[in-house]
Amino acid sequence: MAQDAVRRLGRVAQVPPLLFRTRYAIDLDRAKLLAVADRALSAMPVVEEDVRAFVELVKGR
C-alpha cells in the first residue's frame, strides 16, 4: 500500500518533458518531420497537388 502511494506521487510529481522543451528543439523536430514528409512525397509516383502544396506551405513558414 505504501509502495502504491509512492508510485502515485512519483507519477504526479513528474512534469511532462514537453514543458521544458526549448523553441530550438521544437523547431528542429518540426524540420525533421517536414524533411521526412517531403522525402515520402518525393518517393511517391503520383502525389496529389493539394498535399504537395500543403507541405511547401508549411516549409515556408
HULIN-V114781 format. One record per helix or strand of 2 or more residues. SS is the DSSP state (helix for helix, strand for strand). FROM is the first residue (numbers start at 1). TO is the last residue. If there is no record, write none. Layout:
ss = [SS	SS]
from = [FROM	FROM]
to = [TO	TO]
This chain:
ss = [helix	helix	helix	helix]
from = [2	17	23	49]
to = [13	20	43	60]
